[in-house]
Amino acid sequence: MCSSRGKNDPFYFPAFRFGTFDFRSLMSAQVFFFDDPLAYQEGLAIQHKLHAARVADEIPDTVLFLQHLPVITLGNRGREHFLQVSKEELSRQGIDVIRASRGGDITYHAPGQLIIYPIIKLGSHEADAHGYLYNLEEIAIRTANDFGVQAFRREGMNGAWSRAGKLAAIGFRLKKWVSLHGMSFNVNVDLAGFNVIIPCGLKGESVASLKSILGKDCPRVDEVRSSMSTHFEDVCGRKLKSDDPIVTKALGPLQPLPSERV
């Protein structure tokens, strides 16, 4: 797993140090920052193309930071009865409902919500789905703390939580030990969008954002992205770099995947 556990944990490997040599310095990942929100299917097409190339070892690990246009997605365990309005009404509001191949239940994406999609091959020291989940949570917790928001885990529930509600939702898939999908983190997204679903299928649980907690002191999405990038590097032991021509070439022309609307 990507190392993020405490120093007393027997599986904690701080930078994989042996002697005075830092093996983490050998690990890097290409990063792409998308400033304009993407349609969900467009983001999915990018992920699938990169995933296939990473499985074939044609490209290095790659991480996407983006936002989505309004969409509701249902993971492998997603249940339509957690929709609170009809799909016809959602369509009138311009919100698609799409089934995704990730884990988890139902969630909502929209501008103002920062999403990280790591397309990374988990090594022998980190090949554990629970450990990967733990590390995504750790990235979210540290990012929230950077802006004065105390975030934490809750037993039996994934994601990152605050006293005001859930800040970050996680749903991913490991295929041939290369990750797909990832985590959404609420920055200044309009939380009214969550009213049309029961988020993550958790009745009675609130959803929060940095904006709902911090008000006028809420940071911009790009500021949160910078913080999260740093914590990804520290937690997952991969230095982020941009403009790798191999990865850019692997993307090539993109065609959105066929819709899986439900």
C-alpha positions as CSV (number, residue, x, y, z in Angstrom):
1,M,0.0,0.0,0.0
2,C,1.1,3.6,-0.4
3,S,2.7,4.4,2.9
4,S,0.6,6.6,5.2
5,R,0.2,4.7,8.5
6,G,1.6,5.7,11.8
7,K,5.1,5.0,12.9
8,N,4.0,2.4,15.3
9,D,2.2,0.4,12.6
10,P,4.3,-2.6,11.5
11,F,3.4,-1.8,7.9
12,Y,4.6,1.8,8.0
13,F,7.4,2.4,5.5
14,P,8.4,6.1,5.8
15,A,9.8,6.9,2.3
16,F,11.1,3.3,2.1
17,R,14.4,4.3,3.5
18,F,17.3,1.9,3.6
19,G,20.5,3.3,5.0
20,T,20.7,6.9,3.8
21,F,19.1,6.3,0.3
22,D,15.5,7.4,-0.2
23,F,13.9,4.9,-2.6
24,R,10.8,7.1,-2.8
25,S,12.9,9.4,-5.0
26,L,12.8,6.8,-7.7
27,M,9.0,6.9,-7.9
28,S,7.1,9.6,-9.9
29,A,3.8,10.1,-11.5
30,Q,2.6,12.2,-14.4
31,V,-0.1,14.7,-13.4
32,F,-2.8,16.4,-15.4
33,F,-4.8,19.4,-14.1
34,F,-8.1,20.2,-15.9
35,D,-9.3,23.7,-15.2
36,D,-12.7,23.4,-17.0
37,P,-15.3,20.9,-15.7
38,L,-15.5,17.7,-17.8
39,A,-18.6,15.7,-18.7
40,Y,-18.4,12.4,-16.7
41,Q,-18.2,10.3,-19.8
42,E,-15.3,12.3,-21.1
43,G,-13.4,11.9,-17.9
44,L,-14.1,8.2,-17.9
45,A,-12.8,7.8,-21.5
46,I,-9.5,9.5,-20.4
47,Q,-9.2,7.1,-17.4
48,H,-9.8,4.0,-19.5
49,K,-7.3,5.0,-22.1
50,L,-4.7,5.7,-19.5
51,H,-5.5,2.6,-17.5
52,A,-5.0,0.3,-20.5
53,A,-1.6,2.0,-21.2
54,R,-0.5,1.7,-17.6
55,V,-1.5,-2.0,-17.4
56,A,0.7,-2.5,-20.5
57,D,3.5,-0.5,-18.9
58,E,3.4,1.9,-21.8
59,I,3.2,4.9,-19.5
60,P,4.1,5.7,-15.9
61,D,1.7,6.2,-13.0
62,T,-0.7,9.1,-13.9
63,V,-2.9,11.3,-11.7
64,L,-5.9,13.4,-12.9
65,F,-7.2,16.4,-11.0
66,L,-10.5,17.7,-12.4
67,Q,-14.1,18.7,-11.8
68,H,-17.2,17.2,-13.4
69,L,-20.3,18.8,-14.9
70,P,-23.4,17.9,-12.8
71,V,-24.0,14.1,-12.7
72,I,-25.2,11.4,-10.4
73,T,-23.2,8.2,-10.5
74,L,-24.0,4.8,-9.0
75,G,-21.2,2.5,-8.1
76,N,-21.3,-1.3,-8.1
77,R,-23.5,-1.3,-5.1
78,G,-25.5,1.8,-6.2
79,R,-29.2,1.5,-5.7
80,E,-31.7,3.6,-7.7
81,H,-34.1,3.8,-4.8
82,F,-31.7,6.3,-3.2
83,L,-32.7,8.8,-5.9
84,Q,-35.1,11.3,-4.3
85,V,-36.6,12.6,-7.5
86,S,-37.5,11.0,-10.8
87,K,-34.9,10.6,-13.6
88,E,-37.2,12.7,-15.8
89,E,-36.9,15.6,-13.3
90,L,-33.2,15.1,-13.1
91,S,-33.0,15.2,-16.9
92,R,-35.0,18.5,-16.9
93,Q,-32.3,19.9,-14.5
94,G,-29.5,18.7,-16.9
95,I,-28.3,16.0,-14.5
96,D,-27.4,12.6,-16.0
97,V,-27.6,9.4,-13.9
98,I,-24.8,7.1,-14.9
99,R,-23.8,3.7,-13.6
100,A,-20.0,3.5,-13.0
101,S,-17.6,0.6,-12.6
102,R,-16.3,1.9,-9.3
103,G,-17.0,0.6,-5.8
104,G,-19.4,2.3,-3.5
105,D,-23.0,3.5,-3.8
106,I,-24.6,6.7,-5.1
107,T,-23.0,10.2,-5.2
108,Y,-23.2,13.6,-6.9
109,H,-20.5,15.4,-8.8
110,A,-20.6,19.1,-9.9
111,P,-18.3,22.1,-10.4
112,G,-16.7,23.2,-7.1
113,Q,-16.0,19.6,-6.1
114,L,-12.3,18.6,-6.6
115,I,-11.8,15.0,-8.0
116,I,-8.6,13.0,-8.0
117,Y,-8.3,10.0,-10.2
118,P,-5.0,8.2,-9.7
119,I,-4.1,5.7,-12.4
120,I,-1.4,4.0,-10.5
121,K,0.1,0.5,-10.4
122,L,0.2,-0.7,-6.8
123,G,3.5,-2.3,-6.0
124,S,4.1,-5.4,-3.9
125,H,4.5,-3.2,-0.8
126,E,1.2,-1.5,-1.3
127,A,-1.1,-4.0,-3.2
128,D,-4.0,-3.9,-0.8
129,A,-7.4,-2.3,-1.4
130,H,-7.9,-1.5,2.2
131,G,-4.6,0.3,2.4
132,Y,-5.3,2.2,-0.7
133,L,-8.6,3.3,0.7
134,Y,-6.8,4.4,3.9
135,N,-4.4,6.5,1.9
136,L,-7.1,8.3,-0.1
137,E,-8.8,9.1,3.2
138,E,-5.5,10.3,4.6
139,I,-4.9,12.7,1.6
140,A,-8.4,14.2,2.2
141,I,-7.9,14.6,5.9
142,R,-4.6,16.3,5.5
143,T,-5.9,18.6,2.8
144,A,-8.9,19.7,5.0
145,N,-6.5,20.3,7.9
146,D,-4.4,22.6,5.7
147,F,-7.4,25.0,5.7
148,G,-8.3,24.8,9.3
149,V,-11.0,22.1,9.0
150,Q,-10.6,19.1,11.3
151,A,-11.4,16.0,9.3
152,F,-11.4,12.4,10.4
153,R,-12.4,8.8,9.7
154,R,-15.5,7.1,11.0
155,E,-15.6,3.5,11.9
156,G,-17.4,1.4,9.3
157,M,-17.8,4.3,6.9
158,N,-15.3,5.2,4.2
159,G,-14.3,8.8,3.2
160,A,-13.3,11.8,5.2
161,W,-15.7,13.4,7.6
162,S,-16.1,16.7,9.5
163,R,-18.4,17.5,12.4
164,A,-20.6,19.2,9.9
165,G,-20.8,16.1,7.6
166,K,-19.0,14.1,5.0
167,L,-16.3,16.1,3.1
168,A,-14.9,13.5,0.8
169,A,-16.4,10.4,-0.9
170,I,-14.3,7.5,-2.2
171,G,-15.1,4.9,-4.8
172,F,-12.4,3.1,-6.8
173,R,-11.6,0.0,-8.7
174,L,-8.4,-2.1,-8.9
175,K,-8.1,-3.9,-12.2
176,K,-4.8,-5.8,-12.7
177,W,-3.6,-3.9,-9.7
178,V,-3.9,-0.6,-11.5
179,S,-6.4,1.9,-10.0
180,L,-9.4,3.6,-11.6
181,H,-11.8,6.2,-10.3
182,G,-10.8,7.7,-6.9
183,M,-12.1,10.5,-4.6
184,S,-14.2,13.6,-4.7
185,F,-13.6,16.4,-2.2
186,N,-16.2,19.1,-1.6
187,V,-14.7,22.6,-1.9
188,N,-17.4,25.1,-2.8
189,V,-19.8,22.8,-4.7
190,D,-23.5,23.7,-4.4
191,L,-24.6,21.2,-1.7
192,A,-28.3,21.5,-2.9
193,G,-27.3,19.0,-5.6
194,F,-27.0,16.3,-2.9
195,N,-30.7,16.8,-1.9
196,V,-31.8,14.8,-4.9
197,I,-30.1,11.6,-3.6
198,I,-29.3,9.9,-0.3
199,P,-25.5,10.3,-0.6
200,C,-23.6,7.0,-0.4
201,G,-26.9,5.4,0.7
202,L,-26.4,6.8,4.2
203,K,-29.8,7.9,5.5
204,G,-29.6,10.8,8.0
205,E,-26.0,11.7,7.3
206,S,-25.1,15.2,6.3
207,V,-22.8,16.4,3.5
208,A,-20.4,19.3,4.1
209,S,-18.0,21.3,2.0
210,L,-15.2,23.7,2.9
211,K,-17.5,26.5,1.8
212,S,-20.3,25.4,4.2
213,I,-17.8,25.3,7.1
214,L,-15.5,28.2,6.3
215,G,-17.9,30.6,4.6
216,K,-16.1,33.6,3.0
217,D,-12.8,32.1,4.1
218,C,-13.2,29.1,1.8
219,P,-10.2,28.6,-0.5
220,R,-10.4,28.4,-4.3
221,V,-10.5,25.0,-5.9
222,D,-7.0,25.5,-7.4
223,E,-5.6,26.2,-3.9
224,V,-7.1,23.0,-2.6
225,R,-5.8,21.2,-5.6
226,S,-2.2,22.4,-4.8
227,S,-2.6,21.2,-1.2
228,M,-4.0,17.8,-2.3
229,S,-1.2,17.3,-4.8
230,T,1.4,17.8,-2.1
231,H,-0.3,15.3,0.2
232,F,-0.7,12.8,-2.6
233,E,3.1,12.9,-3.1
234,D,3.8,12.5,0.6
235,V,1.2,9.7,1.3
236,C,1.7,7.7,-1.9
237,G,5.4,8.3,-2.3
238,R,5.2,9.5,-5.9
239,K,6.6,12.8,-7.0
240,L,4.2,14.5,-9.4
241,K,5.5,15.9,-12.7
242,S,3.8,17.3,-15.7
243,D,4.2,17.3,-19.5
244,D,5.4,13.8,-20.0
245,P,5.3,13.4,-23.8
246,I,4.8,9.6,-23.5
247,V,1.6,10.0,-21.5
248,T,0.3,12.9,-23.7
249,K,0.9,10.7,-26.8
250,A,-0.9,7.7,-25.2
251,L,-4.0,9.9,-24.7
252,G,-4.3,10.7,-28.4
253,P,-7.7,11.7,-29.7
254,L,-10.4,11.0,-27.2
255,Q,-13.9,9.8,-27.8
256,P,-16.4,9.6,-24.8
257,L,-17.3,6.1,-23.9
258,P,-20.9,4.9,-24.7
259,S,-23.3,6.2,-22.1
260,E,-24.3,4.0,-19.3
261,R,-27.3,6.1,-18.3
262,V,-29.8,4.5,-16.1
